[in-house]
Amino acid sequence: MIVRKFFVLAHTAVVMLLAATLLNAYIPPSVLPGLNLLSLAFPGLFAVHLLLCLFWIFLWKKQAVLFLAVSILFLNPVRRWLNYNPQSADIPTLKVVSANLKTGKLGEMAAADYLNETGAHLMILQDPGEVQNMIGLAHKSRDYWVVSTSSATEIIAQGPLFGEDGYSFYADIKHQGKVIRVINVYLTPFFFDKNKVRPAEDLEKNRSKAKYILKRLIPTFRIHEDEVDLIADAVRKSPYPVILAGDFNAVPNSYEYYTLLGDLKDAFVEVGRGSATSFHDYKVPIRIDYIFTSESIKAISFRVERNVKISDHFPVIAEFKIE
């Protein structure tokens, strides 16, 4: 009886922590940064929740019904990490690739060759270096600091969102007689020293690493809060349908995710299959690269190019039909 009560309390605590991540849609990091930290732990917490559900099912206890029913609350949050959709029969008219090319492992020429081979009509890049100049698309954005957009069709207007040399800008492109506003997002990185982030065998070293991570995470969350508010405002005021894509440096179910999503649609949730994790330089893969779109830009397919290691991010490719 005591053991069962312990597991009930433990499982209840896990469910409450999972539910707390939903509050990121309403509470910013400047008020309660701990909620954003929980978004990082969401996959692990949900895995524990499922294991405990199996535990109750194995014991044939009524708690299994209760906790399985609670799982319905987390279906959409889970689908932002792991998803399955049937293949669409619609024919796409716009192919988009988004990629952070930092720390390219194959060199700029190899990255450019890969991008050109995708046949994408629109390339939304972060940390492109000289790659933008090697891309075969006819129209290119101005040389912003760490973001660039290349398009097969005309770029009729563009401008920064974070000052002259910021991490985000918009470019209005023409596509099949319509104008689409493309917003390239690269939220402020955490600037981790990766040697201080990777797990160590020594417990004391891991404690030191945890303190180092927290000191980087929480201040950056607050910077992101200001950045995503500016971007979300730009999306709301856009006179055209929007494609919002890039390296968000934020996981699903975070404040950044909820704020940027707004009334847009996550292409992976709409049509993706399998895992959407895109940053692979740590032992635990995470999802920080996204493509969001307005309602009138219908997602047809979405994939993460896991066999392409041109940087510490996998490129993401999506196809759309403009309605």
N, C-alpha and C positions, 0 to 999 in steps of 0.2 A: 504493500500500500504506500509506504514512504517513497519507494523508488518510483512508483507510478506518479505520485504527486510532483516529484522532482522533474520528471520528464514533461509533465503538463506545464509546469512553470517555465521550464526551459523553452518548450515549444511556443508558449504564449509570448515569451520575451522575443524570440526570433520573429514571430509574426508582427509584433509591435514595431520592431526595428525596420522590417520591410515596409510596413504602413507609413512609418515616418519619412521614408524616401519620397512618398507621394506629396508630402508637404513642400518639397522643393518647388512645386508649381506656384506656391503662394508666398513662401518666406525666403527672402534674399540672404546671401551669406553675411551681409553686414549686420543682420539681426541674429542669425543662428547658423554659423558656419559648420557646425557639427552635422547638420542635415546633409550638406553637400559631401561631406566625408563619407556618410553612409551610402551615398550613391555609388561610390567606388566599391563598396562591399556587397552591393546588391546581388551579383551572381553567386558569390559564396554563401550569402545568407539564404538565398532561395534554394541552393543545393542542400543545405542543412535542413530547411523546411521539408523538402521532398523526402529526404532520408528519414526524418521523424514521422512523416505520413506513412511511409512503408513500415516503420516500426509499429505504428498503431494498427495497420492493416494485418500485419503478421500476428499480433496479439489478439486480433479480432475484437477490438474495443470500439465503443461508440465515438471515442475521440477522433477516430479516423474520418468519420462522416463530417464532423465539425471542421476539422482542419483542412480537409479537402475542399469543402465548400468555401472556406476563406480564400483558397487559392484563386478563385474567380477574380478577386480584386487585383491580382497581379498578372493577369493574362497579357494585357497590353504592355506593361513594363517589361515582361519577359520577352515579348515579340520584338522589342527594340534591340535585343541581344541575339536572340535565336528565333528563327522564323521559318515558316514554310507557306508558299503560295503556289497554286497551279499556274502553269505557263499560260500567258496571255496569247490570244489568237490575233490581236490587233497588230497592225504593221507600224513600226515606229518611224518617225520623221526626223528625230533629233537625237544624236548620240553625244553623251557628255562624259568626259573623264575628269576626275579630280584627284590630285596627287600632291603630297608633300615630298619634295625631292632632296631634302636635307640628308647629309651624310651618304650621298649616293655611293653604292658599293661597286657599281659597274662602270662608273664614269658618266660624264655628261653626254657624250656621244651615244652611248648605249641607251641612256634614258630617252634621248631624243628619238632614236631609232624605234624604240618600243612605242612611244607616244604616236609617232607618225604611222606606225603599223596598225594602231587601233582603228583608224578610219573615223575618229571622233570629229564631229562638227564644231565642238566647243571644248576647250581645255582650260580648266581652272586649277592653277598651280600655286603652290606655296614653296618658298625657298627655291626658285627655279634656276638661280645662277645664270649661266649662259644658255641654258636649254631653250628658253623662249625664242632666242634668235635662230635656233636650229630646227624649229617646228615649221612644217610646210604650210600651215594655214595662212591665208592671205592677210588677215586683219589681226593686229596685236594691240594690246593696251599700252599706255605709257609705261615707263620704267619706274614702277612703284618699288618701295624698299624690298619687301619680301613676298610680294604677291603679284601675279600676272594672269591675264586672260587672253587666250588666242581664239579667234573665231573664223569659221569658213565664210561667214557673211559679215556685212558691214557693221562696224561699231560706230554708232551715230552720236553717242555722248558717254562721258565717263567722269568720275570724280572720286576723291578720297572720302572716307567716312571718319577716319581718326586723324585729321590733320594732314599735312602735305606728305609726310613719309610714314603713314600709318600702316597698320596690319590688315586693313580692310578697305575695299573700294567697290564701286558699282560700275558696270558697263552696260549700256543699252545696245542690244544687237537687233538686227533685222532678221526675221526668219519667216519665210513663206508669206511675205507681205505684212507680217505683224511685228510688233516691237516687244522684246522681252528684256526685263531688267535682270542682269546677272550680278549677284553680290558675292564677291570672293571673301571668305572669312578665314582669318588666321588669328585666333585669340592669343593673347600674350602667353608664351610658353612658361613652363615652370623653371626652366634652366637648371635642371637637375644635373649634378655630377653623377653619371651613371654608375660609377664605382661605389658611390655612397648609397645607391638605391638597391642594388642587387643584394639578395639575402646572403648572409654569412653563416658559417657554422657556429661561431661564438655568440652566445646569448647576449653578452654585454655589447658586442659590436652591433647586433641587431637592434638593441634598445637605442643606441646612439644613432643608427640609421633612421629609426622611426621618428626620433626628435628632429632630425635634419629634414625629413620629408614633411612633417607638420609645419615646420617653419617656412617651408617653401609653398605648401599648398594653400594655407589660409590667407596670407596676404594676396596671393594671385587670384584666389576666388573673388576677393573684393574688387580687384582690378577688372576681372571678367564681368562683374556685375554692372559696372559703368559701361563697358564695351557692348555687352549684349543689349542693354537698354537703348543705346544709340542705334544699333543694327536693327532691333525690333521696330523702333520708331521709323527708320528708313523703309522697312518693309511695309508698314502700315500706310505710309504716305506715298508709296510708289504708284505712279499713274499706270503702270504696266504690270502684267503677270510677272512673277518673280521666280528665279532659280537661285537658291541660297545654298552655297556649297563651300567646302574647305575643311581645314583642320581646326576643329573647335577646341582642342585641348580640354575636352570635357566628355564625360561618359554619359550614356543614356540615363534618364531619370534624375539628372542633375538640374540645378537652377538654370544653368546655361542652356541645357537642352530644352526644357519647358519654355523658357522665355523666347528662344529663337524659333522654336516650332510654331508657337502662336496659332494662327489660322492656316498655316502651311501643312503640307503632308510630307512625311518621311518616306522617301522612295523605297527604302528597305522594308519598312513595315507594310507598304502597299503591295510590293511584288517580289521581295527578296526571299531567298531560300538559304537554309543553313545558318552559319554564324556570320555576323557582321563585323567581328573584331578585325581591326585594320592596323594597329600599331604592334609590332612583333619583336621589339628589341629587348623586352623583359621576359622573364620566364612565364609570366601570366599575361597572355594577350589581352588587349583592351580595345574598345571601339571609340575612336575620337574623330573619325572622318565621315562626313555626311553629305547627302544631297537632299535638300528640301525643295518643294515646289508649290506654287499656287494651284488652286483647284482645277483651273483650265489647262494645266500642263499634266497630262495623264501619264503616269509611269507604266511602262511596258515590261521592262526588265531591270534588274539590279544585281551586280555581282562584285565581290571583292577578289582581285587578282592575286591569289595566294602563291602562285608560282612565279610571280614577278618581284624580285627583290632588288629594285633599283635604289631603294633607300630603306630607312627603318620603318617606313609606312608602306603597306600594300596599296596600290592604286585602286580606286573604286570607279566602276563604269556603270552608267545607267542609260537606258533608252526611253524616249518619251514620244508621245503623240500630242500635238498641239490642237486643242479643240476650239 
